[in-house]
Amino acid sequence: MSKPVVAVVGRPNVGKSTLFNKLVGQRLSIVDDTPGVTRDRIYGECEWCGRKFTLIDTGGIEPNTNDILLSQMRVQAQLAMDAADVIIMVTDLHSGVTATDSEVATMLMKSGRPVILCVNKCDSVGEPPAEFYEFYNLGLGDPVAISSVHGHGTGDLLDQVLAYLPEEEAETAEDEVVRVAIIGKPNVGKSSLVNCIAGENRCIVSDIAGTTRDAIDTEVENKYGKFILIDTAGLRRKNKVTDQIERYSVLRAQMAIERADVCVIMIDALEGFTEQDSKVAGLAHEAGKACVVAVNKWDAVEKETGTMAAMRTRLEEDFSFMSYVPILFLSAKTGQRIDGLFETIQQAAASNRMRIATGVLNDVLAQATARVQPPTDKGHRLKIYYMTQASTRPPTFVCFVNSAELFHFSYQRYLENRIRETFGLSGTPVRFIIRERDKDK
């Protein structure tokens, strides 16, 4: 059964993201004094008195605006309210009741959802100040005085949330969920891909580079399994990142890579492979994540016989440092080959968490060393006594040898290729740890 949903809404810069981070206990949403930092819906899990529910942070609502991004932020907030069982409206004690607050309150009363009004920035303990009582004019009942920075009053707020949540049903065992981070440069179509898969405008899409700031989680279930898609901010070169908020966005994207099982590295088919693409891919490779390269905007490429094969060959050369990575050509705009992407993601995730029995692994080692003899140097030959798998995600193998110096990189690559061929380890990096036995023994 899906968890109940609680949406946090309000006008810009009242402290919604700070409250969201406080309630979920993590810094999931970017916090800055600049209005309009949060744009998409940010999801997090909250627990209070043993009851779990999903909390959604939204962008500030500006009811009357012609700005493209602000109007899309309002649409995102409306989608969050439509999906919510309970809505928390956040206001600011210091600025008092504004015209925008009144318009937002009117929107919420029409939603038909239970609404809890909270007055943020009540930082002093004890009786709330006189200005607090002005918020009764919004017509949303008794307001709750809170401080999202210090955490004052958040317990009372959560008590009210629980009172409105639907009755809890028995939970069923969940299948393993694959976390997929969509990474790449700005404007390669990461948000468009998430929206195409989700079947709704889950993330704001714009030609303006840097539209996505937070890492946006979207749950998807289809015939290939359950997935959480993490849309990330585009990763630019360090010397191009000057804005403070963009620095936060890059950090969020790197954190998304850390918590993902599979990274989909998106490339613009019209632009082709660039140096920044290799750096983005390198982040996922170094983190030991399963990877898939998705070449987007393939529908816009003028094609002749062999166009795809020629581009695949070029990309295989460009990604020679990640020779294990599968390459797909798709279109987030038309939905072309999206099914194939999920199938490849599942295969890469399975390879990344594969565990191989020591006996079977050493049988492969024996066959490989019999086919190609280990290297020698000055009359000394490399001996590999045995091999065992130490960990998964990525598959990591420990090799016990007589001389680590003789175990050249080229022979490691040969053994890696034999293991990949035998066990089908597609889409995942493989690590080797070399252990040299005591020469006296």
BATORDO-527365 format. One record per residue (C-alpha): residue number from 1; x, y, z. Coordinates in pm, 1 decimal. Last residue first. Example, Ala and Ser with C-alpha at 12.3 -4.5 7.8 and 13.67 -1.06 7.14 Angstrom:
BEGIN
{k: 2 east: 1367.0 north: -106.0 up: 714.0}
{k: 1 east: 1230.0 north: -450.0 up: 780.0}
***
This chain:
BEGIN
{k: 441 east: 5528.9 north: -1868.1 up: 354.3}
{k: 440 east: 5846.5 north: -1659.8 up: 357.2}
{k: 439 east: 5716.9 north: -1462.1 up: 55.1}
{k: 438 east: 5408.6 north: -1349.7 up: 253.5}
{k: 437 east: 5119.2 north: -1363.4 up: 8.8}
{k: 436 east: 5046.0 north: -1056.0 up: -201.5}
{k: 435 east: 4684.1 north: -940.9 up: -201.1}
{k: 434 east: 4554.8 north: -761.2 up: -513.3}
{k: 433 east: 4210.0 north: -601.2 up: -495.3}
{k: 432 east: 4025.3 north: -600.6 up: -828.2}
{k: 431 east: 3716.8 north: -388.9 up: -910.1}
{k: 430 east: 3452.3 north: -445.2 up: -1177.6}
{k: 429 east: 3240.2 north: -167.5 up: -1329.7}
{k: 428 east: 2879.3 north: -248.2 up: -1416.4}
{k: 427 east: 2678.5 north: -224.9 up: -1739.3}
{k: 426 east: 2710.8 north: -587.2 up: -1850.7}
{k: 425 east: 2845.9 north: -858.1 up: -1620.6}
{k: 424 east: 2737.7 north: -1154.2 up: -1832.6}
{k: 423 east: 2878.6 north: -1424.9 up: -1604.4}
{k: 422 east: 3123.3 north: -1601.1 up: -1838.2}
{k: 421 east: 3198.5 north: -1310.6 up: -2074.1}
{k: 420 east: 3240.6 north: -1062.1 up: -1786.9}
{k: 419 east: 3470.4 north: -1299.0 up: -1595.2}
{k: 418 east: 3686.6 north: -1354.4 up: -1906.5}
{k: 417 east: 3698.6 north: -978.4 up: -1972.9}
{k: 416 east: 3806.7 north: -909.3 up: -1614.5}
{k: 415 east: 4080.1 north: -1173.9 up: -1642.6}
{k: 414 east: 4219.1 north: -1003.2 up: -1955.9}
{k: 413 east: 4194.3 north: -657.3 up: -1792.8}
{k: 412 east: 4390.8 north: -786.5 up: -1492.7}
{k: 411 east: 4648.8 north: -925.1 up: -1736.8}
{k: 410 east: 4687.9 north: -583.0 up: -1900.0}
{k: 409 east: 4712.8 north: -409.7 up: -1561.4}
{k: 408 east: 5016.1 north: -619.5 up: -1473.9}
{k: 407 east: 5014.9 north: -870.3 up: -1189.9}
{k: 406 east: 5395.0 north: -902.2 up: -1175.8}
{k: 405 east: 5427.4 north: -625.7 up: -915.1}
{k: 404 east: 5164.5 north: -789.4 up: -693.7}
{k: 403 east: 5390.7 north: -1092.4 up: -658.0}
{k: 402 east: 5292.4 north: -1438.3 up: -523.9}
{k: 401 east: 4920.4 north: -1375.3 up: -576.1}
{k: 400 east: 4592.0 north: -1373.6 up: -380.3}
{k: 399 east: 4323.4 north: -1200.9 up: -589.9}
{k: 398 east: 4033.7 north: -1024.3 up: -418.0}
{k: 397 east: 3732.9 north: -952.7 up: -640.2}
{k: 396 east: 3492.0 north: -659.3 up: -615.8}
{k: 395 east: 3152.2 north: -665.5 up: -789.5}
{k: 394 east: 3029.4 north: -302.6 up: -775.3}
{k: 393 east: 2793.0 north: -291.4 up: -592.3}
{k: 392 east: 2899.9 north: -632.7 up: -455.7}
{k: 391 east: 3167.4 north: -740.7 up: -208.7}
{k: 390 east: 3472.6 north: -958.1 up: -143.3}
{k: 389 east: 3449.8 north: -1204.4 up: -432.4}
{k: 388 east: 3723.1 north: -1468.3 up: -413.4}
{k: 387 east: 4031.2 north: -1552.1 up: -620.2}
{k: 386 east: 4296.8 north: -1820.6 up: -581.3}
{k: 385 east: 4667.9 north: -1884.6 up: -593.3}
{k: 384 east: 4744.5 north: -1650.1 up: -881.9}
{k: 383 east: 5108.8 north: -1715.8 up: -966.0}
{k: 382 east: 5305.1 north: -1459.0 up: -1166.5}
{k: 381 east: 5621.0 north: -1605.3 up: -1320.1}
{k: 380 east: 5975.2 north: -1518.7 up: -1216.6}
{k: 379 east: 6250.4 north: -1580.4 up: -1473.5}
{k: 378 east: 6342.0 north: -1214.0 up: -1512.9}
{k: 377 east: 5974.0 north: -1110.3 up: -1543.9}
{k: 376 east: 5688.0 north: -1343.4 up: -1627.4}
{k: 375 east: 5324.5 north: -1283.4 up: -1724.4}
{k: 374 east: 5038.1 north: -1527.5 up: -1650.5}
{k: 373 east: 4981.2 north: -1791.7 up: -1922.6}
{k: 372 east: 4684.5 north: -1736.1 up: -2153.2}
{k: 371 east: 4449.5 north: -2035.2 up: -2206.8}
{k: 370 east: 4549.7 north: -2219.8 up: -1888.4}
{k: 369 east: 4528.7 north: -1896.2 up: -1687.7}
{k: 368 east: 4171.9 north: -1834.1 up: -1813.9}
{k: 367 east: 4054.5 north: -2192.8 up: -1752.0}
{k: 366 east: 4192.0 north: -2188.7 up: -1395.1}
{k: 365 east: 4037.9 north: -1846.1 up: -1322.3}
{k: 364 east: 3696.8 north: -1962.1 up: -1452.8}
{k: 363 east: 3712.7 north: -2263.4 up: -1217.8}
{k: 362 east: 3825.5 north: -2025.3 up: -943.4}
{k: 361 east: 3508.9 north: -1815.5 up: -983.0}
{k: 360 east: 3287.0 north: -2125.8 up: -969.9}
{k: 359 east: 3442.6 north: -2234.1 up: -640.1}
{k: 358 east: 3430.0 north: -1882.0 up: -490.6}
{k: 357 east: 3057.4 north: -1842.3 up: -561.4}
{k: 356 east: 2968.2 north: -1533.0 up: -765.6}
{k: 355 east: 2760.5 north: -1244.1 up: -625.1}
{k: 354 east: 2573.5 north: -1013.1 up: -863.8}
{k: 353 east: 2470.5 north: -667.8 up: -729.3}
{k: 352 east: 2608.6 north: -461.3 up: -1018.4}
{k: 351 east: 2510.7 north: -724.2 up: -1276.7}
{k: 350 east: 2146.4 north: -716.8 up: -1159.6}
{k: 349 east: 2143.3 north: -334.5 up: -1173.8}
{k: 348 east: 2288.2 north: -339.0 up: -1528.5}
{k: 347 east: 2027.1 north: -593.1 up: -1645.3}
{k: 346 east: 1744.4 north: -392.6 up: -1486.6}
{k: 345 east: 1867.9 north: -69.1 up: -1648.6}
{k: 344 east: 1891.4 north: -242.2 up: -1989.5}
{k: 343 east: 1527.3 north: -358.2 up: -1970.9}
{k: 342 east: 1421.1 north: -12.1 up: -1859.1}
{k: 341 east: 1601.4 north: 154.2 up: -2152.8}
{k: 340 east: 1451.1 north: -91.4 up: -2402.5}
{k: 339 east: 1105.4 north: 24.2 up: -2299.0}
{k: 338 east: 1207.2 north: 387.7 up: -2366.8}
{k: 337 east: 1300.9 north: 294.5 up: -2725.9}
{k: 336 east: 1117.0 north: 595.2 up: -2884.3}
{k: 335 east: 910.5 north: 791.9 up: -2629.8}
{k: 334 east: 852.7 north: 1075.6 up: -2880.7}
{k: 333 east: 1015.2 north: 1363.5 up: -2687.2}
{k: 332 east: 1240.8 north: 1152.0 up: -2465.0}
{k: 331 east: 1395.6 north: 1008.7 up: -2781.0}
{k: 330 east: 1624.0 north: 706.3 up: -2776.5}
{k: 329 east: 1959.0 north: 560.2 up: -2882.9}
{k: 328 east: 2102.4 north: 312.9 up: -2631.7}
{k: 327 east: 2465.3 north: 241.3 up: -2537.2}
{k: 326 east: 2566.8 north: -37.2 up: -2294.2}
{k: 325 east: 2864.2 north: 38.7 up: -2061.8}
{k: 324 east: 3134.3 north: -226.7 up: -2016.7}
{k: 323 east: 3399.2 north: -39.3 up: -2218.0}
{k: 322 east: 3401.7 north: 237.8 up: -1958.3}
{k: 321 east: 3750.5 north: 386.3 up: -2020.6}
{k: 320 east: 3686.3 north: 328.8 up: -2392.5}
{k: 319 east: 3385.3 north: 562.1 up: -2365.5}
{k: 318 east: 3494.6 north: 784.9 up: -2654.4}
{k: 317 east: 3589.3 north: 479.3 up: -2863.2}
{k: 316 east: 3253.8 north: 311.8 up: -2790.5}
{k: 315 east: 3089.9 north: 647.1 up: -2871.2}
{k: 314 east: 3250.9 north: 657.9 up: -3217.2}
{k: 313 east: 3144.7 north: 299.0 up: -3292.8}
{k: 312 east: 2787.6 north: 371.7 up: -3175.5}
{k: 311 east: 2779.4 north: 680.0 up: -3400.1}
{k: 310 east: 2876.8 north: 474.9 up: -3704.9}
{k: 309 east: 2626.2 north: 198.6 up: -3622.7}
{k: 308 east: 2347.2 north: 455.1 up: -3576.2}
{k: 307 east: 2416.6 north: 629.3 up: -3908.2}
{k: 306 east: 2456.6 north: 298.7 up: -4097.9}
{k: 305 east: 2220.0 north: 380.5 up: -4383.1}
{k: 304 east: 2134.2 north: 749.9 up: -4358.7}
{k: 303 east: 1980.2 north: 949.4 up: -4080.3}
{k: 302 east: 1918.2 north: 1315.6 up: -4003.6}
{k: 301 east: 1911.9 north: 1337.0 up: -3622.5}
{k: 300 east: 1604.0 north: 1492.0 up: -3457.2}
{k: 299 east: 1445.9 north: 1158.1 up: -3356.8}
{k: 298 east: 1772.1 north: 1062.9 up: -3180.3}
{k: 297 east: 1709.3 north: 1346.9 up: -2934.4}
{k: 296 east: 1874.6 north: 1145.8 up: -2650.5}
{k: 295 east: 2176.8 north: 912.7 up: -2652.0}
{k: 294 east: 2132.4 north: 710.0 up: -2332.6}
{k: 293 east: 2452.8 north: 565.5 up: -2184.1}
{k: 292 east: 2382.7 north: 306.5 up: -1911.9}
{k: 291 east: 2582.2 north: 275.4 up: -1590.1}
{k: 290 east: 2607.6 north: 49.9 up: -1283.7}
{k: 289 east: 2766.5 north: 250.0 up: -1003.9}
{k: 288 east: 3120.2 north: 210.5 up: -869.8}
{k: 287 east: 3146.7 north: 572.7 up: -748.5}
{k: 286 east: 3447.3 north: 617.9 up: -979.0}
{k: 285 east: 3234.1 north: 510.6 up: -1277.4}
{k: 284 east: 2946.8 north: 745.6 up: -1186.0}
{k: 283 east: 3178.8 north: 1048.2 up: -1151.9}
{k: 282 east: 3368.9 north: 944.5 up: -1467.5}
{k: 281 east: 3046.8 north: 954.7 up: -1670.8}
{k: 280 east: 3004.7 north: 1323.0 up: -1578.3}
{k: 279 east: 3369.7 north: 1389.7 up: -1668.6}
{k: 278 east: 3336.3 north: 1205.6 up: -2002.5}
{k: 277 east: 3023.0 north: 1404.1 up: -2086.3}
{k: 276 east: 3210.6 north: 1726.9 up: -2002.7}
{k: 275 east: 3473.5 north: 1643.5 up: -2265.8}
{k: 274 east: 3202.4 north: 1620.8 up: -2529.7}
{k: 273 east: 3022.9 north: 1338.2 up: -2714.8}
{k: 272 east: 2767.8 north: 1438.1 up: -2977.2}
{k: 271 east: 2589.4 north: 1771.3 up: -3013.7}
{k: 270 east: 2284.3 north: 1651.3 up: -3205.5}
{k: 269 east: 2266.8 north: 1319.6 up: -3016.6}
{k: 268 east: 2270.1 north: 1502.4 up: -2681.5}
{k: 267 east: 2409.4 north: 1263.1 up: -2420.3}
{k: 266 east: 2240.0 north: 1126.5 up: -2108.8}
{k: 265 east: 2430.6 north: 912.7 up: -1859.2}
{k: 264 east: 2175.4 north: 684.6 up: -1688.8}
{k: 263 east: 2322.7 north: 600.6 up: -1348.4}
{k: 262 east: 2215.0 north: 276.6 up: -1177.3}
{k: 261 east: 2194.2 north: 189.3 up: -805.7}
{k: 260 east: 2160.8 north: 552.1 up: -697.5}
{k: 259 east: 2244.1 north: 694.7 up: -352.6}
{k: 258 east: 2591.7 north: 821.3 up: -445.8}
{k: 257 east: 2483.4 north: 950.2 up: -788.1}
{k: 256 east: 2205.9 north: 1152.8 up: -619.9}
{k: 255 east: 2466.0 north: 1302.5 up: -383.1}
{k: 254 east: 2661.2 north: 1422.4 up: -689.0}
{k: 253 east: 2345.3 north: 1579.9 up: -832.4}
{k: 252 east: 2267.8 north: 1745.0 up: -497.5}
{k: 251 east: 2621.4 north: 1887.4 up: -485.2}
{k: 250 east: 2578.9 north: 2026.4 up: -838.5}
{k: 249 east: 2250.9 north: 2187.8 up: -733.6}
{k: 248 east: 2410.1 north: 2346.6 up: -424.0}
{k: 247 east: 2677.9 north: 2500.2 up: -648.4}
{k: 246 east: 2398.1 north: 2618.4 up: -879.8}
{k: 245 east: 2243.1 north: 2803.4 up: -583.5}
{k: 244 east: 2571.1 north: 2987.3 up: -517.5}
{k: 243 east: 2600.6 north: 3101.7 up: -882.4}
{k: 242 east: 2948.2 north: 3085.0 up: -1036.9}
{k: 241 east: 2960.0 north: 2739.0 up: -1194.3}
{k: 240 east: 3139.1 north: 2780.5 up: -1530.5}
{k: 239 east: 3485.1 north: 2721.1 up: -1379.3}
{k: 238 east: 3360.5 north: 2390.9 up: -1239.3}
{k: 237 east: 3247.3 north: 2257.3 up: -1577.8}
{k: 236 east: 2872.3 north: 2200.0 up: -1595.8}
{k: 235 east: 2662.9 north: 1922.7 up: -1440.3}
{k: 234 east: 2294.6 north: 1949.5 up: -1527.7}
{k: 233 east: 2069.6 north: 1931.1 up: -1222.1}
{k: 232 east: 1935.8 north: 1587.7 up: -1138.0}
{k: 231 east: 1623.6 north: 1380.7 up: -1207.8}
{k: 230 east: 1617.1 north: 1078.2 up: -976.0}
{k: 229 east: 1398.2 north: 795.8 up: -1109.9}
{k: 228 east: 1280.3 north: 550.8 up: -843.4}
{k: 227 east: 1206.9 north: 216.6 up: -1007.7}
{k: 226 east: 979.9 north: -82.1 up: -953.4}
{k: 225 east: 986.9 north: -375.2 up: -1197.4}
{k: 224 east: 1024.2 north: -447.9 up: -1570.7}
{k: 223 east: 647.8 north: -473.1 up: -1630.0}
{k: 222 east: 603.1 north: -118.6 up: -1496.5}
{k: 221 east: 630.7 north: 78.2 up: -1172.8}
{k: 220 east: 761.8 north: 433.5 up: -1149.8}
{k: 219 east: 840.7 north: 647.3 up: -844.6}
{k: 218 east: 980.4 north: 995.0 up: -917.2}
{k: 217 east: 1257.5 north: 1154.9 up: -708.9}
{k: 216 east: 1376.5 north: 1506.6 up: -802.1}
{k: 215 east: 1737.8 north: 1608.1 up: -727.8}
{k: 214 east: 1711.3 north: 1984.4 up: -678.1}
{k: 213 east: 1803.2 north: 2255.8 up: -928.0}
{k: 212 east: 1629.9 north: 2181.1 up: -1259.8}
{k: 211 east: 1601.1 north: 2493.5 up: -1477.7}
{k: 210 east: 1980.5 north: 2520.5 up: -1508.9}
{k: 209 east: 1989.2 north: 2582.8 up: -1885.4}
{k: 208 east: 1679.2 north: 2769.6 up: -2006.5}
{k: 207 east: 1518.7 north: 2563.0 up: -2284.6}
{k: 206 east: 1254.1 north: 2464.4 up: -2028.5}
{k: 205 east: 1109.1 north: 2151.6 up: -1869.3}
{k: 204 east: 967.5 north: 2158.9 up: -1515.4}
{k: 203 east: 963.7 north: 1811.0 up: -1366.1}
{k: 202 east: 672.7 north: 1568.5 up: -1310.6}
{k: 201 east: 479.8 north: 1691.1 up: -1614.4}
{k: 200 east: 296.8 north: 1359.8 up: -1648.5}
{k: 199 east: 337.5 north: 1016.4 up: -1810.2}
{k: 198 east: 608.2 north: 918.3 up: -1561.0}
{k: 197 east: 835.8 north: 785.5 up: -1837.0}
{k: 196 east: 794.8 north: 1090.4 up: -2062.4}
{k: 195 east: 825.2 north: 1330.4 up: -1766.1}
{k: 194 east: 1148.5 north: 1161.8 up: -1652.7}
{k: 193 east: 1289.7 north: 1178.1 up: -2007.4}
{k: 192 east: 1193.3 north: 1545.3 up: -2044.5}
{k: 191 east: 1368.1 north: 1620.5 up: -1713.9}
{k: 190 east: 1694.4 north: 1468.5 up: -1841.2}
{k: 189 east: 1669.3 north: 1624.9 up: -2189.5}
{k: 188 east: 2029.8 north: 1721.1 up: -2276.9}
{k: 187 east: 1977.8 north: 2078.4 up: -2153.2}
{k: 186 east: 2247.6 north: 2091.9 up: -1884.0}
{k: 185 east: 2516.3 north: 1818.8 up: -1894.2}
{k: 184 east: 2439.0 north: 1467.1 up: -1778.4}
{k: 183 east: 2278.2 north: 1257.0 up: -1507.7}
{k: 182 east: 1954.1 north: 1060.5 up: -1466.2}
{k: 181 east: 1994.5 north: 874.6 up: -1135.4}
{k: 180 east: 1811.6 north: 539.0 up: -1118.3}
{k: 179 east: 1719.1 north: 377.7 up: -786.4}
{k: 178 east: 1603.2 north: 17.4 up: -838.0}
{k: 177 east: 1329.6 north: -93.7 up: -595.3}
{k: 176 east: 1337.7 north: -445.3 up: -452.3}
{k: 175 east: 988.6 north: -579.5 up: -416.1}
{k: 174 east: 772.2 north: -450.8 up: -131.9}
{k: 173 east: 612.3 north: -672.0 up: 128.9}
{k: 172 east: 251.8 north: -569.7 up: 186.7}
{k: 171 east: 152.4 north: -310.5 up: 442.5}
{k: 170 east: -161.8 north: -351.1 up: 651.4}
{k: 169 east: -378.1 north: -41.7 up: 624.6}
{k: 168 east: -346.3 north: 285.1 up: 816.5}
{k: 167 east: -657.1 north: 499.7 up: 845.1}
{k: 166 east: -643.3 north: 823.1 up: 644.7}
{k: 165 east: -428.8 north: 1113.2 up: 774.0}
{k: 164 east: -611.3 north: 1408.9 up: 933.8}
{k: 163 east: -515.5 north: 1351.8 up: 1300.8}
{k: 162 east: -163.0 north: 1258.3 up: 1192.3}
{k: 161 east: -111.2 north: 1605.6 up: 1040.6}
{k: 160 east: -234.0 north: 1772.5 up: 1362.1}
{k: 159 east: 21.8 north: 1579.0 up: 1568.5}
{k: 158 east: 284.3 north: 1672.7 up: 1307.6}
{k: 157 east: 220.6 north: 2045.3 up: 1366.7}
{k: 156 east: 231.5 north: 2004.6 up: 1744.7}
{k: 155 east: 568.7 north: 1826.8 up: 1709.4}
{k: 154 east: 694.2 north: 2099.5 up: 1473.6}
{k: 153 east: 623.4 north: 2365.4 up: 1737.7}
{k: 152 east: 987.5 north: 2468.1 up: 1786.1}
{k: 151 east: 1220.5 north: 2297.8 up: 1534.5}
{k: 150 east: 1496.6 north: 2560.4 up: 1557.8}
{k: 149 east: 1507.5 north: 2659.0 up: 1188.0}
{k: 148 east: 1147.4 north: 2563.8 up: 1102.0}
{k: 147 east: 1019.5 north: 2772.1 up: 1392.7}
{k: 146 east: 650.8 north: 2698.2 up: 1448.4}
{k: 145 east: 325.6 north: 2858.4 up: 1568.2}
{k: 144 east: 24.9 north: 2651.2 up: 1459.8}
{k: 143 east: -274.2 north: 2840.9 up: 1315.9}
{k: 142 east: -628.7 north: 2774.6 up: 1441.6}
{k: 141 east: -877.8 north: 2768.5 up: 1153.2}
{k: 140 east: -812.4 north: 2829.0 up: 784.2}
{k: 139 east: -1005.0 north: 3157.0 up: 755.9}
{k: 138 east: -705.0 north: 3367.8 up: 647.7}
{k: 137 east: -800.4 north: 3628.2 up: 911.8}
{k: 136 east: -680.6 north: 3389.6 up: 1187.2}
{k: 135 east: -332.0 north: 3489.7 up: 1065.6}
{k: 134 east: -351.2 north: 3822.5 up: 1252.4}
{k: 133 east: -323.5 north: 3627.7 up: 1579.1}
{k: 132 east: 53.0 north: 3578.4 up: 1528.0}
{k: 131 east: 118.2 north: 3954.7 up: 1523.7}
{k: 130 east: 52.6 north: 3961.2 up: 1900.9}
{k: 129 east: 357.5 north: 3746.4 up: 1971.9}
{k: 128 east: 331.4 north: 3370.1 up: 2042.9}
{k: 127 east: 332.0 north: 3264.3 up: 2409.6}
{k: 126 east: 642.5 north: 3067.5 up: 2506.3}
{k: 125 east: 967.7 north: 3005.0 up: 2319.6}
{k: 124 east: 1097.4 north: 3265.0 up: 2072.8}
{k: 123 east: 1159.6 north: 3167.5 up: 1707.8}
{k: 122 east: 807.9 north: 3214.4 up: 1569.6}
{k: 121 east: 967.2 north: 3214.5 up: 1220.9}
{k: 120 east: 683.1 north: 3014.5 up: 1058.7}
{k: 119 east: 307.2 north: 3046.6 up: 1104.7}
{k: 118 east: 139.6 north: 2714.9 up: 1027.2}
{k: 117 east: -201.6 north: 2661.8 up: 869.0}
{k: 116 east: -317.0 north: 2300.9 up: 844.7}
{k: 115 east: -544.7 north: 2230.8 up: 545.3}
{k: 114 east: -770.6 north: 1925.2 up: 504.6}
{k: 113 east: -833.8 north: 1880.7 up: 128.9}
{k: 112 east: -1136.7 north: 2012.0 up: -63.1}
{k: 111 east: -912.4 north: 2207.4 up: -300.2}
{k: 110 east: -1135.2 north: 2518.4 up: -289.3}
{k: 109 east: -1012.6 north: 2608.4 up: 60.3}
{k: 108 east: -656.0 north: 2570.5 up: -66.9}
{k: 107 east: -699.4 north: 2817.8 up: -352.9}
{k: 106 east: -854.6 north: 3072.9 up: -110.8}
{k: 105 east: -558.3 north: 3030.7 up: 125.5}
{k: 104 east: -318.3 north: 3092.1 up: -168.4}
{k: 103 east: -503.6 north: 3414.6 up: -255.2}
{k: 102 east: -493.6 north: 3533.5 up: 107.3}
{k: 101 east: -122.5 north: 3454.6 up: 137.9}
{k: 100 east: -59.0 north: 3643.2 up: -190.0}
{k: 99 east: -235.9 north: 3952.8 up: -46.6}
{k: 98 east: -2.7 north: 3937.5 up: 253.0}
{k: 97 east: -65.5 north: 3829.0 up: 612.5}
{k: 96 east: 233.9 north: 3920.9 up: 829.2}
{k: 95 east: 586.6 north: 3981.5 up: 694.7}
{k: 94 east: 764.6 north: 3875.0 up: 1015.1}
{k: 93 east: 529.2 north: 3586.4 up: 1101.9}
{k: 92 east: 581.8 north: 3415.6 up: 763.6}
{k: 91 east: 326.7 north: 3166.1 up: 627.6}
{k: 90 east: 335.8 north: 2790.6 up: 554.6}
{k: 89 east: 26.5 north: 2602.8 up: 435.7}
{k: 88 east: 38.3 north: 2230.8 up: 522.2}
{k: 87 east: -187.6 north: 2019.1 up: 299.7}
{k: 86 east: -328.3 north: 1674.9 up: 388.7}
{k: 85 east: -418.4 north: 1375.6 up: 166.9}
{k: 84 east: -205.9 north: 1516.2 up: -115.8}
{k: 83 east: -209.5 north: 1421.8 up: -488.0}
{k: 82 east: -411.8 north: 1726.5 up: -600.7}
{k: 81 east: -203.1 north: 1953.1 up: -376.3}
{k: 80 east: 121.4 north: 1825.0 up: -532.6}
{k: 79 east: -19.0 north: 1878.5 up: -883.6}
{k: 78 east: -115.7 north: 2236.4 up: -786.1}
{k: 77 east: 238.9 north: 2301.7 up: -658.1}
{k: 76 east: 381.8 north: 2178.5 up: -990.9}
{k: 75 east: 138.3 north: 2403.2 up: -1182.5}
{k: 74 east: 244.8 north: 2702.0 up: -968.7}
{k: 73 east: 609.5 north: 2622.5 up: -1045.3}
{k: 72 east: 515.1 north: 2617.6 up: -1415.9}
{k: 71 east: 369.2 north: 2969.8 up: -1379.1}
{k: 70 east: 684.0 north: 3085.8 up: -1199.1}
{k: 69 east: 906.4 north: 2939.3 up: -1473.0}
{k: 68 east: 716.4 north: 3106.7 up: -1759.3}
{k: 67 east: 666.6 north: 3446.7 up: -1588.7}
{k: 66 east: 313.6 north: 3572.3 up: -1652.2}
{k: 65 east: 219.9 north: 3584.0 up: -1284.0}
{k: 64 east: -93.5 north: 3598.0 up: -1070.7}
{k: 63 east: -117.6 north: 3309.2 up: -823.4}
{k: 62 east: 254.3 north: 3317.8 up: -724.3}
{k: 61 east: 299.7 north: 2988.7 up: -538.7}
{k: 60 east: 645.6 north: 2917.8 up: -396.7}
{k: 59 east: 792.6 north: 2587.7 up: -517.2}
{k: 58 east: 682.9 north: 2265.3 up: -353.5}
{k: 57 east: 810.3 north: 2030.2 up: -83.0}
{k: 56 east: 627.4 north: 1697.8 up: -68.9}
{k: 55 east: 614.6 north: 1476.5 up: 242.9}
{k: 54 east: 540.9 north: 1104.0 up: 214.7}
{k: 53 east: 400.4 north: 934.1 up: 525.7}
{k: 52 east: 515.5 north: 701.7 up: 800.6}
{k: 51 east: 334.8 north: 649.6 up: 1131.7}
{k: 50 east: 538.0 north: 526.3 up: 1431.5}
{k: 49 east: 466.4 north: 840.2 up: 1636.0}
{k: 48 east: 595.7 north: 1059.0 up: 1350.5}
{k: 47 east: 781.7 north: 944.3 up: 1039.6}
{k: 46 east: 863.4 north: 1149.5 up: 728.9}
{k: 45 east: 976.5 north: 1026.9 up: 386.8}
{k: 44 east: 1087.7 north: 1281.7 up: 128.3}
{k: 43 east: 968.5 north: 1409.2 up: -210.6}
{k: 42 east: 1075.1 north: 1735.1 up: -381.8}
{k: 41 east: 824.6 north: 1884.4 up: -627.6}
{k: 40 east: 992.3 north: 2112.3 up: -881.5}
{k: 39 east: 1097.2 north: 2476.1 up: -850.9}
{k: 38 east: 1266.8 north: 2533.6 up: -515.0}
{k: 37 east: 1495.0 north: 2842.1 up: -529.6}
{k: 36 east: 1203.6 north: 3078.0 up: -600.0}
{k: 35 east: 1293.9 north: 3352.8 up: -350.6}
{k: 34 east: 1668.7 north: 3387.4 up: -272.2}
{k: 33 east: 1738.9 north: 3340.9 up: 98.6}
{k: 32 east: 1864.8 north: 2988.9 up: 27.7}
{k: 31 east: 1763.1 north: 2632.3 up: 115.7}
{k: 30 east: 1804.4 north: 2346.1 up: -134.6}
{k: 29 east: 1577.8 north: 2049.7 up: -57.1}
{k: 28 east: 1704.7 north: 1708.5 up: 52.0}
{k: 27 east: 1893.8 north: 1824.6 up: 359.3}
{k: 26 east: 1776.7 north: 1533.4 up: 574.0}
{k: 25 east: 1563.0 north: 1485.6 up: 887.6}
{k: 24 east: 1236.2 north: 1455.6 up: 692.6}
{k: 23 east: 1064.2 north: 1714.7 up: 914.8}
{k: 22 east: 1358.7 north: 1957.8 up: 936.0}
{k: 21 east: 1428.7 north: 1938.0 up: 560.8}
{k: 20 east: 1063.2 north: 2015.4 up: 481.6}
{k: 19 east: 1056.9 north: 2305.6 up: 731.5}
{k: 18 east: 1367.5 north: 2459.1 up: 570.0}
{k: 17 east: 1214.8 north: 2399.9 up: 225.7}
{k: 16 east: 889.7 north: 2576.2 up: 320.9}
{k: 15 east: 1061.6 north: 2874.9 up: 483.9}
{k: 14 east: 839.5 north: 3168.9 up: 384.4}
{k: 13 east: 1049.3 north: 3256.7 up: 78.2}
{k: 12 east: 788.5 north: 3214.1 up: -198.7}
{k: 11 east: 414.2 north: 3179.3 up: -123.6}
{k: 10 east: 283.8 north: 2866.6 up: 45.6}
{k: 9 east: 277.4 north: 2487.8 up: 13.0}
{k: 8 east: 393.6 north: 2176.1 up: 201.1}
{k: 7 east: 213.6 north: 1866.9 up: 68.8}
{k: 6 east: 134.1 north: 1557.0 up: 280.6}
{k: 5 east: 92.6 north: 1216.4 up: 110.9}
{k: 4 east: -25.4 north: 892.0 up: 270.9}
{k: 3 east: 197.4 north: 587.4 up: 202.9}
{k: 2 east: 127.5 north: 351.2 up: -86.6}
{k: 1 east: 0.0 north: 0.0 up: 0.0}
***
